[in-house]
Structure formats: structure tokens, C-alpha cells
């Protein structure tokens, strides 16, 4: 991902790259009120959160991706 300010008269902050494109395409496959994450994001977040498997979803330009819904933080006792 690359981020930066473009323009000379009217400045505009924007982001570009494969990560941004993937996120936009995943968003079009998502459901209102739910947070959808990739398997890599699930692994990175680890056991501090709970997830609901969504299955393999065909994401335009990426093919089948294993996606999950983020359910919330794990409760610690």
C-alpha cells in the first residue's frame, strides 16, 4: 500500500495498491453490520478475538479467498 497527498491547489490524501483494491473488492462481498477479514488478518489478530468462518468467497481479481467475520474480543477471566 502507498499513501500520500496529491494535488497542488487542492490537496487530497489517498491510498493506492493491491491491499486497497482487495479491501474494496471484499467490501462488495460483505454484509451490512459485519466485519469481514482475511485468513491472514485472523492469524495476525490471534486468540484475542473470536471469528465466525465465512468460507471460500470468490473475490474479483483474487479468486477464492477464505474469509471470516470478526465477532469480538475474547473475554479474559
mmCIF file of the N, C-alpha and C atoms, coordinates in Angstrom:
data_MODEL
# 
_entry.id   MODEL 
# 
loop_
_atom_site.group_PDB 
_atom_site.id 
_atom_site.type_symbol 
_atom_site.label_atom_id 
_atom_site.label_alt_id 
_atom_site.label_comp_id 
_atom_site.label_asym_id 
_atom_site.label_entity_id 
_atom_site.label_seq_id 
_atom_site.pdbx_PDB_ins_code 
_atom_site.Cartn_x 
_atom_site.Cartn_y 
_atom_site.Cartn_z 
_atom_site.occupancy 
_atom_site.B_iso_or_equiv 
_atom_site.pdbx_formal_charge 
_atom_site.auth_seq_id 
_atom_site.auth_comp_id 
_atom_site.auth_asym_id 
_atom_site.auth_atom_id 
_atom_site.pdbx_PDB_model_num 
ATOM 1   N N  . UNK A 1 1  ? 0.839   -1.159  0.000  1.00 0.00 ? 1  UNK A N  1 
ATOM 2   C CA . UNK A 1 1  ? 0.000   0.000   0.000  1.00 0.00 ? 1  UNK A CA 1 
ATOM 3   C C  . UNK A 1 1  ? 0.892   1.231   0.000  1.00 0.00 ? 1  UNK A C  1 
ATOM 4   N N  . UNK A 1 2  ? 0.483   2.235   -0.723 1.00 0.00 ? 2  UNK A N  1 
ATOM 5   C CA . UNK A 1 2  ? 1.157   3.517   -0.769 1.00 0.00 ? 2  UNK A CA 1 
ATOM 6   C C  . UNK A 1 2  ? 0.135   4.588   -0.419 1.00 0.00 ? 2  UNK A C  1 
ATOM 7   N N  . UNK A 1 3  ? 0.526   5.542   0.380  1.00 0.00 ? 3  UNK A N  1 
ATOM 8   C CA . UNK A 1 3  ? -0.377  6.634   0.748  1.00 0.00 ? 3  UNK A CA 1 
ATOM 9   C C  . UNK A 1 3  ? 0.343   7.953   0.544  1.00 0.00 ? 3  UNK A C  1 
ATOM 10  N N  . UNK A 1 4  ? -0.427  8.976   0.237  1.00 0.00 ? 4  UNK A N  1 
ATOM 11  C CA . UNK A 1 4  ? 0.204   10.272  0.071  1.00 0.00 ? 4  UNK A CA 1 
ATOM 12  C C  . UNK A 1 4  ? -0.787  11.361  -0.267 1.00 0.00 ? 4  UNK A C  1 
ATOM 13  N N  . UNK A 1 5  ? -0.273  12.561  -0.296 1.00 0.00 ? 5  UNK A N  1 
ATOM 14  C CA . UNK A 1 5  ? -1.063  13.735  -0.645 1.00 0.00 ? 5  UNK A CA 1 
ATOM 15  C C  . UNK A 1 5  ? -0.794  14.059  -2.102 1.00 0.00 ? 5  UNK A C  1 
ATOM 16  N N  . UNK A 1 6  ? -1.856  14.293  -2.862 1.00 0.00 ? 6  UNK A N  1 
ATOM 17  C CA . UNK A 1 6  ? -1.716  14.668  -4.267 1.00 0.00 ? 6  UNK A CA 1 
ATOM 18  C C  . UNK A 1 6  ? -2.393  16.019  -4.474 1.00 0.00 ? 6  UNK A C  1 
ATOM 19  N N  . UNK A 1 7  ? -2.009  16.678  -5.524 1.00 0.00 ? 7  UNK A N  1 
ATOM 20  C CA . UNK A 1 7  ? -2.602  17.969  -5.861 1.00 0.00 ? 7  UNK A CA 1 
ATOM 21  C C  . UNK A 1 7  ? -1.677  19.124  -5.516 1.00 0.00 ? 7  UNK A C  1 
ATOM 22  N N  . UNK A 1 8  ? -1.912  20.242  -6.166 1.00 0.00 ? 8  UNK A N  1 
ATOM 23  C CA . UNK A 1 8  ? -1.117  21.432  -5.882 1.00 0.00 ? 8  UNK A CA 1 
ATOM 24  C C  . UNK A 1 8  ? -1.980  22.574  -5.353 1.00 0.00 ? 8  UNK A C  1 
ATOM 25  N N  . UNK A 1 9  ? -3.193  22.688  -5.852 1.00 0.00 ? 9  UNK A N  1 
ATOM 26  C CA . UNK A 1 9  ? -4.102  23.735  -5.368 1.00 0.00 ? 9  UNK A CA 1 
ATOM 27  C C  . UNK A 1 9  ? -5.025  23.208  -4.283 1.00 0.00 ? 9  UNK A C  1 
ATOM 28  N N  . UNK A 1 10 ? -5.601  22.079  -4.544 1.00 0.00 ? 10 UNK A N  1 
ATOM 29  C CA . UNK A 1 10 ? -6.488  21.438  -3.569 1.00 0.00 ? 10 UNK A CA 1 
ATOM 30  C C  . UNK A 1 10 ? -5.833  20.111  -3.183 1.00 0.00 ? 10 UNK A C  1 
ATOM 31  N N  . UNK A 1 11 ? -5.335  20.030  -1.966 1.00 0.00 ? 11 UNK A N  1 
ATOM 32  C CA . UNK A 1 11 ? -4.645  18.816  -1.531 1.00 0.00 ? 11 UNK A CA 1 
ATOM 33  C C  . UNK A 1 11 ? -5.645  17.721  -1.227 1.00 0.00 ? 11 UNK A C  1 
ATOM 34  N N  . UNK A 1 12 ? -5.266  16.505  -1.573 1.00 0.00 ? 12 UNK A N  1 
ATOM 35  C CA . UNK A 1 12 ? -6.130  15.357  -1.408 1.00 0.00 ? 12 UNK A CA 1 
ATOM 36  C C  . UNK A 1 12 ? -5.273  14.171  -0.947 1.00 0.00 ? 12 UNK A C  1 
ATOM 37  N N  . UNK A 1 13 ? -5.656  13.558  0.146  1.00 0.00 ? 13 UNK A N  1 
ATOM 38  C CA . UNK A 1 13 ? -4.936  12.386  0.661  1.00 0.00 ? 13 UNK A CA 1 
ATOM 39  C C  . UNK A 1 13 ? -5.583  11.139  0.090  1.00 0.00 ? 13 UNK A C  1 
ATOM 40  N N  . UNK A 1 14 ? -4.782  10.206  -0.394 1.00 0.00 ? 14 UNK A N  1 
ATOM 41  C CA . UNK A 1 14 ? -5.326  8.992   -0.996 1.00 0.00 ? 14 UNK A CA 1 
ATOM 42  C C  . UNK A 1 14 ? -4.391  7.824   -0.722 1.00 0.00 ? 14 UNK A C  1 
ATOM 43  N N  . UNK A 1 15 ? -4.912  6.622   -0.915 1.00 0.00 ? 15 UNK A N  1 
ATOM 44  C CA . UNK A 1 15 ? -4.124  5.396   -0.780 1.00 0.00 ? 15 UNK A CA 1 
ATOM 45  C C  . UNK A 1 15 ? -4.289  4.563   -2.046 1.00 0.00 ? 15 UNK A C  1 
ATOM 46  N N  . UNK A 1 16 ? -3.227  3.831   -2.402 1.00 0.00 ? 16 UNK A N  1 
ATOM 47  C CA . UNK A 1 16 ? -3.229  3.002   -3.598 1.00 0.00 ? 16 UNK A CA 1 
ATOM 48  C C  . UNK A 1 16 ? -2.581  1.663   -3.283 1.00 0.00 ? 16 UNK A C  1 
ATOM 49  N N  . UNK A 1 17 ? -2.829  0.709   -4.137 1.00 0.00 ? 17 UNK A N  1 
ATOM 50  C CA . UNK A 1 17 ? -2.119  -0.558  -4.049 1.00 0.00 ? 17 UNK A CA 1 
ATOM 51  C C  . UNK A 1 17 ? -3.042  -1.763  -4.001 1.00 0.00 ? 17 UNK A C  1 
ATOM 52  N N  . UNK A 1 18 ? -2.415  -2.922  -4.069 1.00 0.00 ? 18 UNK A N  1 
ATOM 53  C CA . UNK A 1 18 ? -3.145  -4.180  -4.092 1.00 0.00 ? 18 UNK A CA 1 
ATOM 54  C C  . UNK A 1 18 ? -3.980  -4.383  -2.829 1.00 0.00 ? 18 UNK A C  1 
ATOM 55  N N  . UNK A 1 19 ? -3.450  -3.991  -1.680 1.00 0.00 ? 19 UNK A N  1 
ATOM 56  C CA . UNK A 1 19 ? -4.180  -4.141  -0.425 1.00 0.00 ? 19 UNK A CA 1 
ATOM 57  C C  . UNK A 1 19 ? -5.476  -3.340  -0.455 1.00 0.00 ? 19 UNK A C  1 
ATOM 58  N N  . UNK A 1 20 ? -5.413  -2.127  -0.965 1.00 0.00 ? 20 UNK A N  1 
ATOM 59  C CA . UNK A 1 20 ? -6.593  -1.263  -1.054 1.00 0.00 ? 20 UNK A CA 1 
ATOM 60  C C  . UNK A 1 20 ? -7.608  -1.865  -2.025 1.00 0.00 ? 20 UNK A C  1 
ATOM 61  N N  . UNK A 1 21 ? -7.142  -2.357  -3.162 1.00 0.00 ? 21 UNK A N  1 
ATOM 62  C CA . UNK A 1 21 ? -8.039  -2.974  -4.147 1.00 0.00 ? 21 UNK A CA 1 
ATOM 63  C C  . UNK A 1 21 ? -8.712  -4.216  -3.566 1.00 0.00 ? 21 UNK A C  1 
ATOM 64  N N  . UNK A 1 22 ? -7.940  -5.049  -2.860 1.00 0.00 ? 22 UNK A N  1 
ATOM 65  C CA . UNK A 1 22 ? -8.503  -6.254  -2.250 1.00 0.00 ? 22 UNK A CA 1 
ATOM 66  C C  . UNK A 1 22 ? -9.571  -5.884  -1.228 1.00 0.00 ? 22 UNK A C  1 
ATOM 67  N N  . UNK A 1 23 ? -9.289  -4.897  -0.388 1.00 0.00 ? 23 UNK A N  1 
ATOM 68  C CA . UNK A 1 23 ? -10.256 -4.466  0.626  1.00 0.00 ? 23 UNK A CA 1 
ATOM 69  C C  . UNK A 1 23 ? -11.547 -3.964  -0.022 1.00 0.00 ? 23 UNK A C  1 
ATOM 70  N N  . UNK A 1 24 ? -11.426 -3.201  -1.092 1.00 0.00 ? 24 UNK A N  1 
ATOM 71  C CA . UNK A 1 24 ? -12.611 -2.680  -1.784 1.00 0.00 ? 24 UNK A CA 1 
ATOM 72  C C  . UNK A 1 24 ? -13.437 -3.811  -2.382 1.00 0.00 ? 24 UNK A C  1 
ATOM 73  N N  . UNK A 1 25 ? -12.768 -4.793  -2.932 1.00 0.00 ? 25 UNK A N  1 
ATOM 74  C CA . UNK A 1 25 ? -13.481 -5.922  -3.536 1.00 0.00 ? 25 UNK A CA 1 
ATOM 75  C C  . UNK A 1 25 ? -14.110 -6.808  -2.474 1.00 0.00 ? 25 UNK A C  1 
ATOM 76  N N  . UNK A 1 26 ? -13.424 -6.958  -1.339 1.00 0.00 ? 26 UNK A N  1 
ATOM 77  C CA . UNK A 1 26 ? -14.008 -7.715  -0.216 1.00 0.00 ? 26 UNK A CA 1 
ATOM 78  C C  . UNK A 1 26 ? -15.240 -6.991  0.318  1.00 0.00 ? 26 UNK A C  1 
ATOM 79  N N  . UNK A 1 27 ? -15.180 -5.665  0.366  1.00 0.00 ? 27 UNK A N  1 
ATOM 80  C CA . UNK A 1 27 ? -16.304 -4.886  0.874  1.00 0.00 ? 27 UNK A CA 1 
ATOM 81  C C  . UNK A 1 27 ? -17.562 -5.132  0.042  1.00 0.00 ? 27 UNK A C  1 
ATOM 82  N N  . UNK A 1 28 ? -17.387 -5.263  -1.264 1.00 0.00 ? 28 UNK A N  1 
ATOM 83  C CA . UNK A 1 28 ? -18.543 -5.502  -2.129 1.00 0.00 ? 28 UNK A CA 1 
ATOM 84  C C  . UNK A 1 28 ? -19.145 -6.889  -1.893 1.00 0.00 ? 28 UNK A C  1 
ATOM 85  N N  . UNK A 1 29 ? -18.395 -7.795  -1.277 1.00 0.00 ? 29 UNK A N  1 
ATOM 86  C CA . UNK A 1 29 ? -18.877 -9.140  -0.962 1.00 0.00 ? 29 UNK A CA 1 
ATOM 87  C C  . UNK A 1 29 ? -19.359 -9.250  0.488  1.00 0.00 ? 29 UNK A C  1 
ATOM 88  N N  . UNK A 1 30 ? -19.246 -8.166  1.247  1.00 0.00 ? 30 UNK A N  1 
ATOM 89  C CA . UNK A 1 30 ? -19.569 -8.204  2.670  1.00 0.00 ? 30 UNK A CA 1 
ATOM 90  C C  . UNK A 1 30 ? -21.052 -8.063  2.951  1.00 0.00 ? 30 UNK A C  1 
ATOM 91  N N  . UNK A 1 31 ? -21.381 -8.062  4.234  1.00 0.00 ? 31 UNK A N  1 
ATOM 92  C CA . UNK A 1 31 ? -22.758 -7.890  4.699  1.00 0.00 ? 31 UNK A CA 1 
ATOM 93  C C  . UNK A 1 31 ? -22.818 -6.729  5.672  1.00 0.00 ? 31 UNK A C  1 
ATOM 94  N N  . UNK A 1 32 ? -23.897 -5.983  5.625  1.00 0.00 ? 32 UNK A N  1 
ATOM 95  C CA . UNK A 1 32 ? -24.071 -4.812  6.491  1.00 0.00 ? 32 UNK A CA 1 
ATOM 96  C C  . UNK A 1 32 ? -23.967 -5.211  7.959  1.00 0.00 ? 32 UNK A C  1 
ATOM 97  N N  . UNK A 1 33 ? -23.240 -4.413  8.724  1.00 0.00 ? 33 UNK A N  1 
ATOM 98  C CA . UNK A 1 33 ? -23.124 -4.629  10.163 1.00 0.00 ? 33 UNK A CA 1 
ATOM 99  C C  . UNK A 1 33 ? -22.122 -5.686  10.571 1.00 0.00 ? 33 UNK A C  1 
ATOM 100 N N  . UNK A 1 34 ? -21.385 -6.249  9.613  1.00 0.00 ? 34 UNK A N  1 
ATOM 101 C CA . UNK A 1 34 ? -20.402 -7.289  9.922  1.00 0.00 ? 34 UNK A CA 1 
ATOM 102 C C  . UNK A 1 34 ? -19.023 -6.854  9.452  1.00 0.00 ? 34 UNK A C  1 
ATOM 103 N N  . UNK A 1 35 ? -18.001 -7.286  10.192 1.00 0.00 ? 35 UNK A N  1 
ATOM 104 C CA . UNK A 1 35 ? -16.619 -7.004  9.829  1.00 0.00 ? 35 UNK A CA 1 
ATOM 105 C C  . UNK A 1 35 ? -16.025 -8.282  9.255  1.00 0.00 ? 35 UNK A C  1 
ATOM 106 N N  . UNK A 1 36 ? -15.585 -8.198  8.016  1.00 0.00 ? 36 UNK A N  1 
ATOM 107 C CA . UNK A 1 36 ? -15.050 -9.350  7.300  1.00 0.00 ? 36 UNK A CA 1 
ATOM 108 C C  . UNK A 1 36 ? -13.532 -9.230  7.231  1.00 0.00 ? 36 UNK A C  1 
ATOM 109 N N  . UNK A 1 37 ? -12.830 -10.318 7.521  1.00 0.00 ? 37 UNK A N  1 
ATOM 110 C CA . UNK A 1 37 ? -11.369 -10.298 7.489  1.00 0.00 ? 37 UNK A CA 1 
ATOM 111 C C  . UNK A 1 37 ? -10.847 -11.506 6.714  1.00 0.00 ? 37 UNK A C  1 
ATOM 112 N N  . UNK A 1 38 ? -9.615  -11.369 6.245  1.00 0.00 ? 38 UNK A N  1 
ATOM 113 C CA . UNK A 1 38 ? -8.954  -12.474 5.551  1.00 0.00 ? 38 UNK A CA 1 
ATOM 114 C C  . UNK A 1 38 ? -8.373  -13.452 6.572  1.00 0.00 ? 38 UNK A C  1 
ATOM 115 N N  . UNK A 1 39 ? -7.929  -14.576 6.079  1.00 0.00 ? 39 UNK A N  1 
ATOM 116 C CA . UNK A 1 39 ? -7.284  -15.560 6.945  1.00 0.00 ? 39 UNK A CA 1 
ATOM 117 C C  . UNK A 1 39 ? -5.996  -14.993 7.551  1.00 0.00 ? 39 UNK A C  1 
ATOM 118 N N  . UNK A 1 40 ? -5.249  -14.213 6.759  1.00 0.00 ? 40 UNK A N  1 
ATOM 119 C CA . UNK A 1 40 ? -4.026  -13.581 7.286  1.00 0.00 ? 40 UNK A CA 1 
ATOM 120 C C  . UNK A 1 40 ? -4.340  -12.627 8.433  1.00 0.00 ? 40 UNK A C  1 
ATOM 121 N N  . UNK A 1 41 ? -5.408  -11.836 8.295  1.00 0.00 ? 41 UNK A N  1 
ATOM 122 C CA . UNK A 1 41 ? -5.801  -10.917 9.372  1.00 0.00 ? 41 UNK A CA 1 
ATOM 123 C C  . UNK A 1 41 ? -6.216  -11.697 10.611 1.00 0.00 ? 41 UNK A C  1 
ATOM 124 N N  . UNK A 1 42 ? -6.923  -12.789 10.418 1.00 0.00 ? 42 UNK A N  1 
ATOM 125 C CA . UNK A 1 42 ? -7.342  -13.643 11.540 1.00 0.00 ? 42 UNK A CA 1 
ATOM 126 C C  . UNK A 1 42 ? -6.121  -14.170 12.287 1.00 0.00 ? 42 UNK A C  1 
ATOM 127 N N  . UNK A 1 43 ? -5.137  -14.637 11.547 1.00 0.00 ? 43 UNK A N  1 
ATOM 128 C CA . UNK A 1 43 ? -3.915  -15.166 12.165 1.00 0.00 ? 43 UNK A CA 1 
ATOM 129 C C  . UNK A 1 43 ? -3.182  -14.057 12.912 1.00 0.00 ? 43 UNK A C  1 
ATOM 130 N N  . UNK A 1 44 ? -3.099  -12.876 12.308 1.00 0.00 ? 44 UNK A N  1 
ATOM 131 C CA . UNK A 1 44 ? -2.418  -11.753 12.944 1.00 0.00 ? 44 UNK A CA 1 
ATOM 132 C C  . UNK A 1 44 ? -3.109  -11.326 14.242 1.00 0.00 ? 44 UNK A C  1 
ATOM 133 N N  . UNK A 1 45 ? -4.432  -11.284 14.237 1.00 0.00 ? 45 UNK A N  1 
ATOM 134 C CA . UNK A 1 45 ? -5.184  -10.901 15.436 1.00 0.00 ? 45 UNK A CA 1 
ATOM 135 C C  . UNK A 1 45 ? -5.115  -11.973 16.519 1.00 0.00 ? 45 UNK A C  1 
ATOM 136 N N  . UNK A 1 46 ? -4.952  -13.211 16.102 1.00 0.00 ? 46 UNK A N  1 
ATOM 137 C CA . UNK A 1 46 ? -4.734  -14.313 17.034 1.00 0.00 ? 46 UNK A CA 1 
ATOM 138 C C  . UNK A 1 46 ? -5.902  -14.628 17.941 1.00 0.00 ? 46 UNK A C  1 
ATOM 139 N N  . UNK A 1 47 ? -5.572  -15.165 19.102 1.00 0.00 ? 47 UNK A N  1 
ATOM 140 C CA . UNK A 1 47 ? -6.598  -15.675 20.011 1.00 0.00 ? 47 UNK A CA 1 
ATOM 141 C C  . UNK A 1 47 ? -7.239  -14.586 20.867 1.00 0.00 ? 47 UNK A C  1 
ATOM 142 N N  . UNK A 1 48 ? -6.898  -13.338 20.646 1.00 0.00 ? 48 UNK A N  1 
ATOM 143 C CA . UNK A 1 48 ? -7.520  -12.238 21.391 1.00 0.00 ? 48 UNK A CA 1 
ATOM 144 C C  . UNK A 1 48 ? -8.934  -11.941 20.895 1.00 0.00 ? 48 UNK A C  1 
ATOM 145 N N  . UNK A 1 49 ? -9.294  -12.481 19.734 1.00 0.00 ? 49 UNK A N  1 
ATOM 146 C CA . UNK A 1 49 ? -10.596 -12.224 19.132 1.00 0.00 ? 49 UNK A CA 1 
ATOM 147 C C  . UNK A 1 49 ? -11.258 -13.534 18.743 1.00 0.00 ? 49 UNK A C  1 
ATOM 148 N N  . UNK A 1 50 ? -12.562 -13.472 18.572 1.00 0.00 ? 50 UNK A N  1 
ATOM 149 C CA . UNK A 1 50 ? -13.305 -14.640 18.091 1.00 0.00 ? 50 UNK A CA 1 
ATOM 150 C C  . UNK A 1 50 ? -13.789 -14.356 16.672 1.00 0.00 ? 50 UNK A C  1 
ATOM 151 N N  . UNK A 1 51 ? -13.884 -15.418 15.886 1.00 0.00 ? 51 UNK A N  1 
ATOM 152 C CA . UNK A 1 51 ? -14.241 -15.304 14.483 1.00 0.00 ? 51 UNK A CA 1 
ATOM 153 C C  . UNK A 1 51 ? -15.289 -16.338 14.124 1.00 0.00 ? 51 UNK A C  1 
ATOM 154 N N  . UNK A 1 52 ? -16.059 -16.027 13.107 1.00 0.00 ? 52 UNK A N  1 
ATOM 155 C CA . UNK A 1 52 ? -17.010 -16.969 12.525 1.00 0.00 ? 52 UNK A CA 1 
ATOM 156 C C  . UNK A 1 52 ? -16.557 -17.242 11.095 1.00 0.00 ? 52 UNK A C  1 
ATOM 157 N N  . UNK A 1 53 ? -16.266 -18.489 10.770 1.00 0.00 ? 53 UNK A N  1 
ATOM 158 C CA . UNK A 1 53 ? -15.848 -18.791 9.392  1.00 0.00 ? 53 UNK A CA 1 
ATOM 159 C C  . UNK A 1 53 ? -16.941 -18.422 8.393  1.00 0.00 ? 53 UNK A C  1 
ATOM 160 N N  . UNK A 1 54 ? -16.545 -17.811 7.320  1.00 0.00 ? 54 UNK A N  1 
ATOM 161 C CA . UNK A 1 54 ? -17.488 -17.478 6.249  1.00 0.00 ? 54 UNK A CA 1 
ATOM 162 C C  . UNK A 1 54 ? -17.343 -18.442 5.085  1.00 0.00 ? 54 UNK A C  1 
ATOM 163 N N  . UNK A 1 55 ? -16.168 -19.031 4.941  1.00 0.00 ? 55 UNK A N  1 
ATOM 164 C CA . UNK A 1 55 ? -15.924 -19.979 3.864  1.00 0.00 ? 55 UNK A CA 1 
ATOM 165 C C  . UNK A 1 55 ? -15.109 -19.355 2.752  1.00 0.00 ? 55 UNK A C  1 
ATOM 166 N N  . UNK A 1 56 ? -15.020 -20.079 1.649  1.00 0.00 ? 56 UNK A N  1 
ATOM 167 C CA . UNK A 1 56 ? -14.303 -19.581 0.475  1.00 0.00 ? 56 UNK A CA 1 
ATOM 168 C C  . UNK A 1 56 ? -15.234 -18.683 -0.324 1.00 0.00 ? 56 UNK A C  1 
ATOM 169 N N  . UNK A 1 57 ? -14.821 -17.442 -0.499 1.00 0.00 ? 57 UNK A N  1 
ATOM 170 C CA . UNK A 1 57 ? -15.607 -16.474 -1.247 1.00 0.00 ? 57 UNK A CA 1 
ATOM 171 C C  . UNK A 1 57 ? -14.778 -16.044 -2.453 1.00 0.00 ? 57 UNK A C  1 
ATOM 172 N N  . UNK A 1 58 ? -15.410 -16.028 -3.626 1.00 0.00 ? 58 UNK A N  1 
ATOM 173 C CA . UNK A 1 58 ? -14.711 -15.620 -4.837 1.00 0.00 ? 58 UNK A CA 1 
ATOM 174 C C  . UNK A 1 58 ? -14.624 -14.096 -4.862 1.00 0.00 ? 58 UNK A C  1 
ATOM 175 N N  . UNK A 1 59 ? -13.424 -13.568 -4.690 1.00 0.00 ? 59 UNK A N  1 
ATOM 176 C CA . UNK A 1 59 ? -13.183 -12.130 -4.684 1.00 0.00 ? 59 UNK A CA 1 
ATOM 177 C C  . UNK A 1 59 ? -12.623 -11.749 -6.049 1.00 0.00 ? 59 UNK A C  1 
ATOM 178 N N  . UNK A 1 60 ? -13.291 -10.803 -6.714 1.00 0.00 ? 60 UNK A N  1 
ATOM 179 C CA . UNK A 1 60 ? -12.910 -10.400 -8.066 1.00 0.00 ? 60 UNK A CA 1 
ATOM 180 C C  . UNK A 1 60 ? -11.425 -10.042 -8.132 1.00 0.00 ? 60 UNK A C  1 
ATOM 181 N N  . UNK A 1 61 ? -10.731 -10.641 -9.089 1.00 0.00 ? 61 UNK A N  1 
ATOM 182 C CA . UNK A 1 61 ? -9.317  -10.356 -9.286 1.00 0.00 ? 61 UNK A CA 1 
ATOM 183 C C  . UNK A 1 61 ? -8.394  -11.125 -8.355 1.00 0.00 ? 61 UNK A C  1 
ATOM 184 N N  . UNK A 1 62 ? -8.951  -11.823 -7.366 1.00 0.00 ? 62 UNK A N  1 
ATOM 185 C CA . UNK A 1 62 ? -8.156  -12.571 -6.388 1.00 0.00 ? 62 UNK A CA 1 
ATOM 186 C C  . UNK A 1 62 ? -8.480  -14.057 -6.417 1.00 0.00 ? 62 UNK A C  1 
ATOM 187 N N  . UNK A 1 63 ? -9.680  -14.385 -6.864 1.00 0.00 ? 63 UNK A N  1 
ATOM 188 C CA . UNK A 1 63 ? -10.119 -15.781 -6.839 1.00 0.00 ? 63 UNK A CA 1 
ATOM 189 C C  . UNK A 1 63 ? -10.681 -16.124 -5.474 1.00 0.00 ? 63 UNK A C  1 
ATOM 190 N N  . UNK A 1 64 ? -10.769 -17.418 -5.172 1.00 0.00 ? 64 UNK A N  1 
ATOM 191 C CA . UNK A 1 64 ? -11.340 -17.833 -3.882 1.00 0.00 ? 64 UNK A CA 1 
ATOM 192 C C  . UNK A 1 64 ? -10.436 -17.425 -2.712 1.00 0.00 ? 64 UNK A C  1 
ATOM 193 N N  . UNK A 1 65 ? -11.032 -16.782 -1.720 1.00 0.00 ? 65 UNK A N  1 
ATOM 194 C CA . UNK A 1 65 ? -10.312 -16.396 -0.507 1.00 0.00 ? 65 UNK A CA 1 
ATOM 195 C C  . UNK A 1 65 ? -11.098 -16.908 0.701  1.00 0.00 ? 65 UNK A C  1 
ATOM 196 N N  . UNK A 1 66 ? -10.373 -17.443 1.685  1.00 0.00 ? 66 UNK A N  1 
ATOM 197 C CA . UNK A 1 66 ? -11.005 -17.902 2.921  1.00 0.00 ? 66 UNK A CA 1 
ATOM 198 C C  . UNK A 1 66 ? -11.235 -16.676 3.805  1.00 0.00 ? 66 UNK A C  1 
ATOM 199 N N  . UNK A 1 67 ? -12.506 -16.362 4.060  1.00 0.00 ? 67 UNK A N  1 
ATOM 200 C CA . UNK A 1 67 ? -12.855 -15.165 4.823  1.00 0.00 ? 67 UNK A CA 1 
ATOM 201 C C  . UNK A 1 67 ? -13.561 -15.528 6.122  1.00 0.00 ? 67 UNK A C  1 
ATOM 202 N N  . UNK A 1 68 ? -13.507 -14.594 7.062  1.00 0.00 ? 68 UNK A N  1 
ATOM 203 C CA . UNK A 1 68 ? -14.096 -14.776 8.387  1.00 0.00 ? 68 UNK A CA 1 
ATOM 204 C C  . UNK A 1 68 ? -14.804 -13.498 8.804  1.00 0.00 ? 68 UNK A C  1 
ATOM 205 N N  . UNK A 1 69 ? -15.816 -13.639 9.655  1.00 0.00 ? 69 UNK A N  1 
ATOM 206 C CA . UNK A 1 69 ? -16.424 -12.480 10.302 1.00 0.00 ? 69 UNK A CA 1 
ATOM 207 C C  . UNK A 1 69 ? -15.778 -12.322 11.673 1.00 0.00 ? 69 UNK A C  1 
ATOM 208 N N  . UNK A 1 70 ? -15.388 -11.097 11.979 1.00 0.00 ? 70 UNK A N  1 
ATOM 209 C CA . UNK A 1 70 ? -14.858 -10.778 13.302 1.00 0.00 ? 70 UNK A CA 1 
ATOM 210 C C  . UNK A 1 70 ? -16.055 -10.632 14.238 1.00 0.00 ? 70 UNK A C  1 
ATOM 211 N N  . UNK A 1 71 ? -16.102 -11.448 15.286 1.00 0.00 ? 71 UNK A N  1 
ATOM 212 C CA . UNK A 1 71 ? -17.235 -11.433 16.208 1.00 0.00 ? 71 UNK A CA 1 
ATOM 213 C C  . UNK A 1 71 ? -16.990 -10.527 17.402 1.00 0.00 ? 71 UNK A C  1 
ATOM 214 N N  . UNK A 1 72 ? -15.758 -10.435 17.869 1.00 0.00 ? 72 UNK A N  1 
ATOM 215 C CA . UNK A 1 72 ? -15.459 -9.573  19.004 1.00 0.00 ? 72 UNK A CA 1 
ATOM 216 C C  . UNK A 1 72 ? -14.237 -10.039 19.755 1.00 0.00 ? 72 UNK A C  1 
ATOM 217 N N  . UNK A 1 73 ? -13.938 -9.330  20.840 1.00 0.00 ? 73 UNK A N  1 
ATOM 218 C CA . UNK A 1 73 ? -12.808 -9.698  21.692 1.00 0.00 ? 73 UNK A CA 1 
ATOM 219 C C  . UNK A 1 73 ? -13.162 -10.923 22.526 1.00 0.00 ? 73 UNK A C  1 
ATOM 220 N N  . UNK A 1 74 ? -12.152 -11.732 22.789 1.00 0.00 ? 74 UNK A N  1 
ATOM 221 C CA . UNK A 1 74 ? -12.335 -12.848 23.713 1.00 0.00 ? 74 UNK A CA 1 
ATOM 222 C C  . UNK A 1 74 ? -12.423 -12.298 25.120 1.00 0.00 ? 74 UNK A C  1 
ATOM 223 N N  . UNK A 1 75 ? -13.292 -12.870 25.911 1.00 0.00 ? 75 UNK A N  1 
ATOM 224 C CA . UNK A 1 75 ? -13.369 -12.419 27.307 1.00 0.00 ? 75 UNK A CA 1 
ATOM 225 C C  . UNK A 1 75 ? -12.286 -13.132 28.103 1.00 0.00 ? 75 UNK A C  1 
ATOM 226 N N  . UNK A 1 76 ? -11.568 -12.366 28.890 1.00 0.00 ? 76 UNK A N  1 
ATOM 227 C CA . UNK A 1 76 ? -10.498 -12.906 29.739 1.00 0.00 ? 76 UNK A CA 1 
ATOM 228 C C  . UNK A 1 76 ? -10.997 -12.973 31.162 1.00 0.00 ? 76 UNK A C  1 
ATOM 229 N N  . UNK A 1 77 ? -10.652 -14.041 31.846 1.00 0.00 ? 77 UNK A N  1 
ATOM 230 C CA . UNK A 1 77 ? -11.072 -14.183 33.249 1.00 0.00 ? 77 UNK A CA 1 
ATOM 231 C C  . UNK A 1 77 ? -9.934  -13.951 34.170 1.00 0.00 ? 77 UNK A C  1 
# 
